[in-house]
Amino acid sequence: MKLILLFLVLITMAHTTLTVNGFIMRAVELIGKMKEQSTIFFPEKVEKSIVAFIHRNGEQKVLQKGSVISKSLLLNKFIYLDEGLIFYAKRTNDYTRPKFVNAIVPERLTDYHLLLEDKCTCCKQIIIARDSKVTFIDKMLINSLSNSDIELFKKFMFSSNYFMERQTALAIFLLTSSPEEKLVKLVFDILTVFEIDFKDEWLKVNIKLTRGEIAGILHISIIKLDLMLNTLRKKGLFKRVGNYMFFNKNLLEDLSPCPLGREDASGCKSNNMLKFKSNNMIYINNY
C-alpha cells in the first residue's frame, strides 16, 4: 500500500517546478552542475579518482560499430566508455516495444548494479552504436577495494546507488509521461550532457542519432516520433541542419528541472541518498 501511495505522489508531482526564494526555477535557468544532477536519461560523469583506477587496472579496447559485447563479459566486468556511443538494451515483454534502451555517452560506466551481486544477463545486451573506445574493469578488483582503499570503495558504492536511483526515476518517468514530455526531457538531457549554451535561440543536439535510436531511448514507436517532430517543425520549434537536429529554446521554457518532482535537494539530487551510509554499503558488499 505504501508503494502505491508513493507511486501516486510521484505522478502527481511530475509536472511541478522548483521554487527558490519565491521564484520559479526552470530547467534552462539552472547552473551547469544543477542541470547535470537533474538528468535521468544519462548518469553523471564518473568521478576522476574512479576513472584513474579504471585506467590503471582495466583493459582498453577499440570496438567497431554494430558489434555486441558478450554476455560472459557482462557478468564479470564493468565497462567504462572513453569515446563513442553504446546502447545498453534490456528485453521487455511488450512485442510493440521489445527493448528498453539506455544510451551511454563518454566518461560513463554501464550497469552499476552488478557491483553488488551477480545477476542474469540473459535479457541484456550492450551494442556498440558507434566506433568506440572502452575500458573493461574486473568487478572483483572493485569489490576488493573494501579492504585496500575504503575511501575509493565508498565513492564507487555511492555512485552505484545514485545511478540505480536515477534508473528507477527514468523507468517511472517513461511509464507515466506522454511521448511529448519524454522527447522534451531527452532533448534537455542531451543538451546538458554535451554542455550546450542554453542562452542561444537554437540549441544544437550535438550527437547524431537515428530515428530508430531516439524512439528506442524514449520507448515509443518511430511513427509517433515522426509525428511529434513534424508538429514541432510546424510550430517553429524544431529544424534539421545537415545531419544535426536543432530545437528552439522555447521548447524547454516550461520544463521542470526535477523529474518526478524531486525538488527536495539542490539540483534535484534526492535526499533518499542519505540512507546509503558507508557502513551499510560495506556490509552489503561483504555479506
DOBA-383555 format. One record per residue (C-alpha): residue in one letter; x negated, y negated, z; residue number from 1. Coordinates in pm, 1 decimal. Each point is the difference from the previous one (the first is absolute). Example, Ala and Ser with C-alpha at 12.3 -4.5 7.8 and 13.67 -1.06 7.14 Angstrom:
# residues 2
@resn=A; px=-1230.0; py=450.0; pz=780.0; resi=1
@resn=S; px=-137.0; py=-344.0; pz=-66.0; resi=2
# end
This chain:
# residues 287
@resn=M; px=0.0; py=0.0; pz=0.0; resi=1
@resn=K; px=-286.4; py=-236.7; pz=86.5; resi=2
@resn=L; px=-159.2; py=63.9; pz=-340.2; resi=3
@resn=I; px=327.9; py=-79.7; pz=-176.6; resi=4
@resn=L; px=36.8; py=-325.7; pz=193.2; resi=5
@resn=L; px=-359.5; py=-97.0; pz=-80.5; resi=6
@resn=F; px=57.9; py=76.7; pz=-368.4; resi=7
@resn=L; px=310.0; py=-224.0; pz=-4.7; resi=8
@resn=V; px=-188.6; py=-282.0; pz=170.6; resi=9
@resn=L; px=-278.7; py=22.1; pz=-257.2; resi=10
@resn=I; px=247.2; py=-19.0; pz=-287.3; resi=11
@resn=T; px=178.3; py=-297.1; pz=158.4; resi=12
@resn=M; px=-328.6; py=-185.7; pz=42.3; resi=13
@resn=A; px=-131.3; py=76.2; pz=-347.7; resi=14
@resn=H; px=81.2; py=-339.7; pz=-146.4; resi=15
@resn=T; px=-90.8; py=-222.6; pz=291.7; resi=16
@resn=T; px=-284.0; py=-251.6; pz=-18.9; resi=17
@resn=L; px=-273.6; py=-84.7; pz=244.3; resi=18
@resn=T; px=74.7; py=-305.7; pz=212.9; resi=19
@resn=V; px=-292.9; py=-189.4; pz=154.4; resi=20
@resn=N; px=57.3; py=-308.3; pz=219.0; resi=21
@resn=G; px=344.6; py=-41.5; pz=-147.6; resi=22
@resn=F; px=-117.5; py=9.0; pz=-360.9; resi=23
@resn=I; px=74.4; py=284.3; pz=-239.8; resi=24
@resn=M; px=-316.4; py=161.4; pz=-131.2; resi=25
@resn=R; px=12.0; py=152.0; pz=-347.1; resi=26
@resn=A; px=-241.8; py=247.3; pz=-145.0; resi=27
@resn=V; px=-158.2; py=-251.4; pz=-238.1; resi=28
@resn=E; px=-84.6; py=-228.3; pz=295.7; resi=29
@resn=L; px=-193.0; py=253.9; pz=206.6; resi=30
@resn=I; px=-376.7; py=-18.2; pz=36.6; resi=31
@resn=G; px=-201.7; py=268.2; pz=-179.7; resi=32
@resn=K; px=-44.8; py=233.2; pz=297.4; resi=33
@resn=M; px=370.3; py=-13.5; pz=88.7; resi=34
@resn=K; px=89.5; py=82.6; pz=-360.1; resi=35
@resn=E; px=-226.8; py=303.3; pz=7.6; resi=36
@resn=Q; px=150.9; py=120.7; pz=327.6; resi=37
@resn=S; px=350.8; py=-22.8; pz=-142.4; resi=38
@resn=T; px=-59.5; py=223.4; pz=-302.9; resi=39
@resn=I; px=149.9; py=349.4; pz=6.8; resi=40
@resn=F; px=-66.5; py=129.3; pz=-352.8; resi=41
@resn=F; px=-374.7; py=-25.9; pz=66.9; resi=42
@resn=P; px=-195.6; py=45.7; pz=324.0; resi=43
@resn=E; px=-257.8; py=-249.6; pz=116.4; resi=44
@resn=K; px=-362.9; py=28.9; pz=-108.6; resi=45
@resn=V; px=-203.1; py=251.8; pz=195.7; resi=46
@resn=E; px=-200.9; py=-157.3; pz=283.8; resi=47
@resn=K; px=-365.0; py=-63.7; pz=-93.5; resi=48
@resn=S; px=-155.5; py=230.3; pz=260.5; resi=49
@resn=I; px=222.3; py=284.4; pz=-121.4; resi=50
@resn=V; px=-102.2; py=-63.9; pz=-362.6; resi=51
@resn=A; px=-367.7; py=4.2; pz=100.2; resi=52
@resn=F; px=47.9; py=336.6; pz=173.6; resi=53
@resn=I; px=180.0; py=143.3; pz=-303.4; resi=54
@resn=H; px=-273.2; py=-109.4; pz=-239.1; resi=55
@resn=R; px=-277.0; py=134.6; pz=226.9; resi=56
@resn=N; px=160.8; py=339.8; pz=44.4; resi=57
@resn=G; px=222.9; py=46.3; pz=-302.3; resi=58
@resn=E; px=-44.1; py=119.1; pz=-356.5; resi=59
@resn=Q; px=71.9; py=-248.9; pz=-277.7; resi=60
@resn=K; px=140.0; py=114.2; pz=-334.0; resi=61
@resn=V; px=126.4; py=-160.3; pz=-319.7; resi=62
@resn=L; px=329.7; py=151.8; pz=-112.1; resi=63
@resn=Q; px=169.0; py=-39.6; pz=-337.0; resi=64
@resn=K; px=348.0; py=-135.9; pz=-59.7; resi=65
@resn=G; px=260.9; py=275.3; pz=-1.1; resi=66
@resn=S; px=-194.3; py=244.3; pz=213.7; resi=67
@resn=V; px=149.1; py=146.1; pz=317.8; resi=68
@resn=I; px=-179.3; py=54.8; pz=330.6; resi=69
@resn=S; px=23.6; py=361.9; pz=112.1; resi=70
@resn=K; px=224.9; py=94.3; pz=290.6; resi=71
@resn=S; px=-285.9; py=167.2; pz=186.2; resi=72
@resn=L; px=-179.0; py=-335.8; pz=15.1; resi=73
@resn=L; px=312.9; py=-165.9; pz=136.6; resi=74
@resn=L; px=0.9; py=233.1; pz=299.2; resi=75
@resn=N; px=-354.9; py=-72.5; pz=111.1; resi=76
@resn=K; px=-94.8; py=-339.8; pz=-138.1; resi=77
@resn=F; px=95.7; py=-362.7; pz=21.5; resi=78
@resn=I; px=-26.1; py=-193.6; pz=-323.5; resi=79
@resn=Y; px=-121.6; py=-359.6; pz=-1.4; resi=80
@resn=L; px=56.3; py=-193.7; pz=-322.2; resi=81
@resn=D; px=-297.0; py=-216.4; pz=-96.3; resi=82
@resn=E; px=120.4; py=-99.0; pz=-348.2; resi=83
@resn=G; px=299.0; py=73.9; pz=-222.8; resi=84
@resn=L; px=352.8; py=111.8; pz=81.8; resi=85
@resn=I; px=144.6; py=325.8; pz=131.8; resi=86
@resn=F; px=354.4; py=120.7; pz=66.0; resi=87
@resn=Y; px=88.6; py=209.7; pz=300.8; resi=88
@resn=A; px=317.6; py=186.1; pz=-99.8; resi=89
@resn=K; px=231.1; py=208.7; pz=217.0; resi=90
@resn=R; px=266.7; py=219.7; pz=-153.9; resi=91
@resn=T; px=363.1; py=-62.4; pz=99.3; resi=92
@resn=N; px=318.8; py=202.5; pz=-30.4; resi=93
@resn=D; px=162.8; py=-266.1; pz=-218.8; resi=94
@resn=Y; px=-14.9; py=123.8; pz=-360.5; resi=95
@resn=T; px=71.4; py=-352.3; pz=-131.6; resi=96
@resn=R; px=-298.6; py=-140.8; pz=192.8; resi=97
@resn=P; px=-227.7; py=299.0; pz=52.9; resi=98
@resn=K; px=-297.3; py=-186.2; pz=146.0; resi=99
@resn=F; px=-62.0; py=-248.0; pz=278.5; resi=100
@resn=V; px=-308.7; py=-192.1; pz=-113.2; resi=101
@resn=N; px=-247.7; py=-207.6; pz=198.6; resi=102
@resn=A; px=-248.4; py=-211.3; pz=-193.0; resi=103
@resn=I; px=-345.6; py=-17.5; pz=159.8; resi=104
@resn=V; px=-210.6; py=-300.7; pz=-99.9; resi=105
@resn=P; px=-373.7; py=-49.7; pz=69.2; resi=106
@resn=E; px=-140.0; py=-17.5; pz=354.4; resi=107
@resn=R; px=275.4; py=224.0; pz=138.9; resi=108
@resn=L; px=20.8; py=356.0; pz=133.2; resi=109
@resn=T; px=264.6; py=259.0; pz=-82.6; resi=110
@resn=D; px=220.4; py=206.9; pz=227.4; resi=111
@resn=Y; px=-116.0; py=-106.3; pz=345.7; resi=112
@resn=H; px=231.8; py=244.0; pz=178.6; resi=113
@resn=L; px=-223.0; py=291.2; pz=-98.2; resi=114
@resn=L; px=-247.8; py=-130.3; pz=255.3; resi=115
@resn=L; px=205.6; py=147.2; pz=283.6; resi=116
@resn=E; px=70.1; py=350.2; pz=-126.9; resi=117
@resn=D; px=-0.5; py=220.9; pz=-306.3; resi=118
@resn=K; px=316.9; py=-24.9; pz=-202.8; resi=119
@resn=C; px=136.5; py=172.6; pz=-306.5; resi=120
@resn=T; px=-100.0; py=-161.9; pz=-327.6; resi=121
@resn=C; px=243.9; py=204.4; pz=-209.3; resi=122
@resn=C; px=225.7; py=-297.1; pz=-77.9; resi=123
@resn=K; px=-276.4; py=-257.0; pz=-36.8; resi=124
@resn=Q; px=-219.7; py=-108.6; pz=-285.8; resi=125
@resn=I; px=-264.1; py=-267.1; pz=-52.7; resi=126
@resn=I; px=-16.8; py=-118.1; pz=-359.5; resi=127
@resn=I; px=-282.2; py=-213.7; pz=-138.2; resi=128
@resn=A; px=199.1; py=-275.0; pz=-169.2; resi=129
@resn=R; px=-302.9; py=-184.9; pz=-139.4; resi=130
@resn=D; px=-368.3; py=89.8; pz=-25.8; resi=131
@resn=S; px=-97.7; py=-19.9; pz=366.9; resi=132
@resn=K; px=-292.6; py=19.5; pz=238.1; resi=133
@resn=V; px=93.1; py=177.5; pz=322.9; resi=134
@resn=T; px=-181.0; py=116.5; pz=312.0; resi=135
@resn=F; px=94.1; py=329.4; pz=164.9; resi=136
@resn=I; px=-56.7; py=25.8; pz=375.5; resi=137
@resn=D; px=39.5; py=320.3; pz=200.6; resi=138
@resn=K; px=278.4; py=-29.7; pz=254.3; resi=139
@resn=M; px=-199.8; py=190.6; pz=263.0; resi=140
@resn=L; px=-270.3; py=-268.2; pz=-8.0; resi=141
@resn=I; px=260.4; py=-256.2; pz=98.2; resi=142
@resn=N; px=142.8; py=219.7; pz=275.0; resi=143
@resn=S; px=-350.0; py=54.1; pz=142.6; resi=144
@resn=L; px=-27.9; py=-374.4; pz=62.7; resi=145
@resn=S; px=209.9; py=50.3; pz=313.4; resi=146
@resn=N; px=-320.5; py=139.2; pz=153.6; resi=147
@resn=S; px=-272.1; py=-192.9; pz=-183.6; resi=148
@resn=D; px=143.7; py=-350.8; pz=-57.6; resi=149
@resn=I; px=317.2; py=-59.1; pz=194.8; resi=150
@resn=E; px=41.0; py=-362.7; pz=-110.1; resi=151
@resn=L; px=-8.4; py=87.5; pz=-368.5; resi=152
@resn=F; px=230.5; py=294.5; pz=64.6; resi=153
@resn=K; px=253.0; py=-232.9; pz=163.4; resi=154
@resn=K; px=-12.1; py=-225.9; pz=-304.9; resi=155
@resn=F; px=76.1; py=298.5; pz=-224.2; resi=156
@resn=M; px=288.4; py=105.0; pz=222.5; resi=157
@resn=F; px=151.5; py=-345.1; pz=29.5; resi=158
@resn=S; px=-16.3; py=-49.0; pz=-375.9; resi=159
@resn=S; px=154.0; py=344.3; pz=-46.7; resi=160
@resn=N; px=296.4; py=-73.7; pz=224.0; resi=161
@resn=Y; px=57.4; py=-341.4; pz=-152.6; resi=162
@resn=F; px=-7.0; py=155.7; pz=-347.6; resi=163
@resn=M; px=260.2; py=259.0; pz=101.7; resi=164
@resn=E; px=220.8; py=-270.2; pz=146.2; resi=165
@resn=R; px=-8.6; py=-188.5; pz=-328.5; resi=166
@resn=Q; px=82.6; py=315.3; pz=-192.1; resi=167
@resn=T; px=307.3; py=47.9; pz=217.6; resi=168
@resn=A; px=101.8; py=-360.8; pz=-60.2; resi=169
@resn=L; px=-49.7; py=46.2; pz=-374.7; resi=170
@resn=A; px=212.0; py=316.1; pz=-10.2; resi=171
@resn=I; px=287.3; py=-168.5; pz=184.1; resi=172
@resn=F; px=-33.6; py=-311.6; pz=-214.5; resi=173
@resn=L; px=20.0; py=201.8; pz=-322.6; resi=174
@resn=L; px=305.0; py=190.6; pz=124.4; resi=175
@resn=T; px=192.6; py=-301.2; pz=129.2; resi=176
@resn=S; px=-82.7; py=-278.0; pz=-248.0; resi=177
@resn=S; px=136.0; py=-82.5; pz=-342.5; resi=178
@resn=P; px=-221.0; py=52.9; pz=-308.5; resi=179
@resn=E; px=-22.7; py=-378.8; pz=-37.3; resi=180
@resn=E; px=-124.1; py=-42.1; pz=357.2; resi=181
@resn=K; px=-253.7; py=276.7; pz=-45.7; resi=182
@resn=L; px=-139.8; py=-161.5; pz=-314.7; resi=183
@resn=V; px=-41.0; py=-338.9; pz=169.1; resi=184
@resn=K; px=-177.3; py=155.1; pz=297.7; resi=185
@resn=L; px=-234.1; py=199.6; pz=-224.6; resi=186
@resn=V; px=-86.9; py=-317.3; pz=-193.8; resi=187
@resn=F; px=-76.3; py=-180.3; pz=326.9; resi=188
@resn=D; px=-216.1; py=287.6; pz=125.1; resi=189
@resn=I; px=-199.0; py=24.8; pz=-325.3; resi=190
@resn=L; px=-60.8; py=-375.9; pz=-7.1; resi=191
@resn=T; px=-115.2; py=15.1; pz=361.4; resi=192
@resn=V; px=-234.1; py=295.9; pz=-52.0; resi=193
@resn=F; px=-167.4; py=-168.4; pz=-297.9; resi=194
@resn=E; px=-15.4; py=-334.9; pz=184.3; resi=195
@resn=I; px=197.2; py=-202.0; pz=-254.8; resi=196
@resn=D; px=53.4; py=-368.9; pz=85.3; resi=197
@resn=F; px=369.3; py=-33.1; pz=84.6; resi=198
@resn=K; px=-12.7; py=-373.4; pz=-73.5; resi=199
@resn=D; px=-3.5; py=56.4; pz=-375.9; resi=200
@resn=E; px=334.2; py=-18.1; pz=-181.5; resi=201
@resn=W; px=-63.4; py=325.9; pz=-188.1; resi=202
@resn=L; px=-153.8; py=283.2; pz=199.3; resi=203
@resn=K; px=-203.3; py=256.9; pz=-191.7; resi=204
@resn=V; px=34.1; py=367.2; pz=94.0; resi=205
@resn=N; px=-369.9; py=72.4; pz=-29.9; resi=206
@resn=I; px=34.9; py=372.5; pz=-63.7; resi=207
@resn=K; px=124.8; py=180.6; pz=-308.4; resi=208
@resn=L; px=281.6; py=239.5; pz=89.8; resi=209
@resn=T; px=222.5; py=186.7; pz=-243.8; resi=210
@resn=R; px=377.7; py=-12.7; pz=29.5; resi=211
@resn=G; px=-1.5; py=361.4; pz=111.7; resi=212
@resn=E; px=-258.8; py=-69.5; pz=271.2; resi=213
@resn=I; px=195.3; py=-295.4; pz=138.8; resi=214
@resn=A; px=322.6; py=199.1; pz=-3.5; resi=215
@resn=G; px=-172.7; py=284.2; pz=185.0; resi=216
@resn=I; px=-131.9; py=-233.4; pz=269.9; resi=217
@resn=L; px=344.3; py=-159.2; pz=44.0; resi=218
@resn=H; px=171.5; py=340.6; pz=-11.1; resi=219
@resn=I; px=241.2; py=-116.0; pz=-273.0; resi=220
@resn=S; px=61.0; py=89.0; pz=-364.5; resi=221
@resn=I; px=-186.8; py=-164.6; pz=-287.7; resi=222
@resn=I; px=333.5; py=-109.3; pz=-146.2; resi=223
@resn=K; px=88.1; py=-186.4; pz=320.2; resi=224
@resn=L; px=-341.0; py=-165.7; pz=4.6; resi=225
@resn=D; px=42.1; py=-119.4; pz=-360.6; resi=226
@resn=L; px=341.5; py=-145.2; pz=81.0; resi=227
@resn=M; px=-137.7; py=-190.8; pz=298.6; resi=228
@resn=L; px=-296.7; py=-140.7; pz=-190.9; resi=229
@resn=N; px=225.4; py=-109.7; pz=-287.5; resi=230
@resn=T; px=227.6; py=-178.0; pz=247.4; resi=231
@resn=L; px=-296.9; py=-176.9; pz=159.4; resi=232
@resn=R; px=-131.5; py=-97.1; pz=-344.0; resi=233
@resn=K; px=333.6; py=-161.4; pz=-88.7; resi=234
@resn=K; px=-9.4; py=-193.1; pz=328.8; resi=235
@resn=G; px=-349.0; py=-130.3; pz=-76.6; resi=236
@resn=L; px=-157.8; py=194.4; pz=286.3; resi=237
@resn=F; px=-199.9; py=259.0; pz=-195.5; resi=238
@resn=K; px=-218.5; py=8.2; pz=-310.0; resi=239
@resn=R; px=-272.8; py=209.6; pz=-158.9; resi=240
@resn=V; px=-323.9; py=-145.1; pz=-129.7; resi=241
@resn=G; px=-206.4; py=263.3; pz=-175.4; resi=242
@resn=N; px=-0.3; py=309.8; pz=219.2; resi=243
@resn=Y; px=67.3; py=-188.7; pz=323.0; resi=244
@resn=M; px=321.3; py=-86.5; pz=179.7; resi=245
@resn=F; px=64.5; py=-345.6; pz=144.6; resi=246
@resn=F; px=271.5; py=-91.0; pz=250.3; resi=247
@resn=N; px=118.2; py=-349.4; pz=83.5; resi=248
@resn=K; px=-65.2; py=-75.5; pz=366.4; resi=249
@resn=N; px=367.4; py=-96.3; pz=42.6; resi=250
@resn=L; px=70.3; py=373.6; pz=-4.9; resi=251
@resn=L; px=-170.4; py=28.9; pz=339.5; resi=252
@resn=E; px=136.1; py=-310.1; pz=173.5; resi=253
@resn=D; px=265.7; py=180.9; pz=200.0; resi=254
@resn=L; px=-202.8; py=311.7; pz=72.5; resi=255
@resn=S; px=-36.7; py=77.5; pz=368.6; resi=256
@resn=P; px=-365.9; py=60.5; pz=88.3; resi=257
@resn=C; px=102.4; py=285.8; pz=228.5; resi=258
@resn=P; px=130.3; py=324.8; pz=-148.7; resi=259
@resn=L; px=283.9; py=138.5; pz=210.2; resi=260
@resn=G; px=9.5; py=-321.8; pz=201.2; resi=261
@resn=R; px=-316.0; py=74.9; pz=196.2; resi=262
@resn=E; px=-40.2; py=-354.3; pz=134.6; resi=263
@resn=D; px=-130.8; py=118.4; pz=334.8; resi=264
@resn=A; px=-364.8; py=-86.9; pz=-59.2; resi=265
@resn=S; px=-222.8; py=-229.9; pz=-202.6; resi=266
@resn=G; px=-3.9; py=107.6; pz=-362.5; resi=267
@resn=C; px=266.4; py=259.6; pz=79.3; resi=268
@resn=K; px=-241.3; py=250.8; pz=154.2; resi=269
@resn=S; px=234.1; py=194.2; pz=223.5; resi=270
@resn=N; px=-30.2; py=11.2; pz=377.8; resi=271
@resn=N; px=54.2; py=373.7; pz=-32.8; resi=272
@resn=M; px=-374.3; py=21.1; pz=-53.9; resi=273
@resn=L; px=-46.9; py=-72.3; pz=371.4; resi=274
@resn=K; px=101.1; py=355.8; pz=79.5; resi=275
@resn=F; px=-305.2; py=137.3; pz=-177.1; resi=276
@resn=K; px=-237.3; py=-18.7; pz=296.3; resi=277
@resn=S; px=-357.5; py=112.2; pz=-52.5; resi=278
@resn=N; px=21.0; py=278.6; pz=257.9; resi=279
@resn=N; px=319.8; py=131.8; pz=-156.3; resi=280
@resn=M; px=-159.9; py=7.3; pz=-342.6; resi=281
@resn=I; px=-301.1; py=191.9; pz=129.6; resi=282
@resn=Y; px=226.4; py=246.9; pz=178.9; resi=283
@resn=I; px=205.3; py=63.1; pz=-314.2; resi=284
@resn=N; px=-313.9; py=61.1; pz=-202.1; resi=285
@resn=N; px=-159.6; py=245.3; pz=246.1; resi=286
@resn=Y; px=299.5; py=215.9; pz=93.6; resi=287
# end
